[in-house]
Amino acid sequence: MAPKSSKAKAERERKKLEEQQRLAALEAERLQQEAEEEARRLEQLRIEEEERQKQQEERERRFAVEQEPLNMLLIERSINLPIEREKVAEEVLWKRFLACDPAVDETYAKGLNRYVTEWKDMSQDSKAGLGDTLKEWQDAYQLLARMEQHRKTLEEEFEIQHYLEIKANILEVMKTKLDVIAHQMLETSEPHINRQTFNLEKSHAVKDMVYHLWGNTAKNPRLKNIEMGNRTRMPVSVSVPKELALANFAVRVIYTHVDTLSPTCSTFRMGKPKAQSMDTNVSADVPAGSGSLEGEGEGGGGGGGDVAGSKAGSKVALDSRSTTSLTAKTADTGKPESTRSSRPNEEKRPDSATSNTSRDAVEDDDDCEGDEEGGDGAKEKPYDPDFPDYEPNEGALSDDEHAVDLRAFQQVGGVFYFDILQLPPQPMVCGQWTMQEVLEGGLRYTTYPLPDLKKTVVQDDDEISETPAPTAPEKEVEEIEIQFRATKEMYLQDAKVARWDSSRLCWRTDEISDMVIKEKNGEVSFKTVHVMPFTLFQSRYSSLPIEYWDVRPIDDGQVLLTICARTVEMDIIVKGHQCKIPKLPDIVDSKGKDKGTDESQQEKDILEHFRERWMIVDEFQERLTRAGINIFPEEDGHKYTEVVRKARAIEDLIYHHAALLSPAFSLASSSKNGKFDRNVAVIKVSESGGDERIPDEMWTLFAVQDDCTWQLKMREEEEAEPNLDVADQQDLHADLYCAVQAVASADSAAAIAGASALQVHTVHQLLERIRPLVYS
């Protein structure tokens, strides 16, 4: 039995060894196959990378050649623009010379200083009447407007500071002039007495000011109300409390567009952008799914993939190159090759593009803010360099719910400077003599309620002086009711009255009661115990978002910009350096409903003074905003209204190229734009124009990224799922201008090349200030 057992054991050992050898051979074969497969895979990746690099280099060379005409055009425009501006300035000066306009030259600093000095020396001139004083004031106001335009062209900091000092001096003299003329009229009230009420009443209006002065010379105990300026465009009514009926007081109300108060408010200027935190990044804002498409494109074979997908998430932030620096983008970015997204095959575009909604609502911002305040587990809002949060300015009253945030609200019309003045001793006629006590110090302001004064004897000098009476128990102060009728230039929808708080340097809405604003006829009334400036405010973004916009060429080489916002639909014609409204816009209420016939007609009268009046862009924006129709968002406007978040580099590129193409092509908003992430913008283009709106079937869609543009296969009227497929027989192009020029006719190309550099610049200004691609 022993030999058999040993033999069986040896056989088992042999089989075991053979099995081990077989497994070792299989493992070696497997490792060899894996090594060969890895080598083949690496070789395939090397070949694909070389092919992609070759395609990229070829594309960059093609883009550089494609952009040569554009670069030449930009050089020509950069030369022609200053020449055309200088020509316009010479025409303005020539017209002023032909009109014998004695206005001061705002470009001559020494002349401005001499003007301020001479005008200040004449401020005590007793011969100047109210009309002459207000005429001088109006001239100074127009000079300030021209100085502001000229200041924007200055580059040296010391020149800018010098102009600001001159402006402050002019404003000081303007105030002094108004105080001097008021004091003169109050001292010599006889020529201004109303023979029916025996009170001093004087009102006068110039273009940018309405001046009311009333003095209680009759001392009528039954006086209940003061009516001022019923024949002017801004009549004002002020109730008279009982304690004022027999007092020596006067009321002055000045309505003007000169606002010296708001610039001192902490919310007048935008705060500094918040710095990026270490653990937040703009890539967190890219919709889920789009960031992985680049990796799929690199790992897959054949160079396929989606342009938008390869771009999404591939860059933390777009480079901040200027829109006028349009050399080959991908060749000169100055970035490492690994940070640039590879570009797929130009002829294929699979439907792998993830359709994303990039609209950012205000509610989302509020939710993020709430999460940040939630404590542990709160989700921090990602940093976005194109739409950053802003630090509050020093002294900002963010915790005061009654303080008006001037970033979110704007003035409607001008400011009412409401003052109660002391009525100086009046002349007394004794026989052939006229006697009057003359007080030193000029015009004296007083407060409400009036200080309780009584006559006491000062022992040191044996003189009579006024000292406050002993403190009495506090009693309820009677409110003063103020009523006025707004001008037709003011759109009062959702407006509110605010008063100036000189102690906190801000506009406030508290301690104002019984406020009634009738939008139909412009009547405004309210009650308050405060005697201080007041004005009307409304939401700065009540007209936004923009529902539709387009820019298209019309006759005589002009360009028509159409804006359909939430509360207004308007056309803007651009010609040279000016723009105008050719017809009265359609105004709707804040809910987007059409007004009734009478109300609509009354609100159309608001902009009657705009119709057929040519203005430069700055004046156009100022007057439209002052009227209560604001389609010009501020840099931090995304905090207060809905936006479609797009990379700022892409946005600026589109505005610039839309202006360049506007002499021959129409460009408009697309409903598909909000369906894709921040790195892709979709815009409509049509080689047609005219006064009438272009139908959808005549538009072609283009997708724009920071380094390429292509014509889309999908149409605007299609209801299918949006995609970014390249149109048949179309290629990628360097930018929007080159992509459109590739399909332009000879006539369109000639119109673009021969357009005025100044007009293109004006269209660009309007688009940059309205920002219709984002605020829509």
PyMOL commands that set and color helices and strands:
alter all, ss='L'
color gray80, all
select helices_A, chain A and resi 2-98+109-124+130-151+157-187+190-192+242-245+262-264+282-285+293-299+307-311+337-339+362-372+555-557+597-610+617-626+637-639+648-661+673-675+696-698+736-741+746-753+757-770
alter helices_A, ss='H'
color red, helices_A
select strands_A, chain A and resi 200-206+209-215+225-228+236-239+249-256+359-360+409-422+428-430+433-435+445-446+453-458+463-468+480-485+496-501+506-508+512-518+523-528+534-539+546-553+559-565+568-575+578-580+586-587+615-616+643-644+666-669+681-686+700-704+709-711
alter strands_A, ss='S'
color yellow, strands_A
deselect
rebuild
show_as cartoon
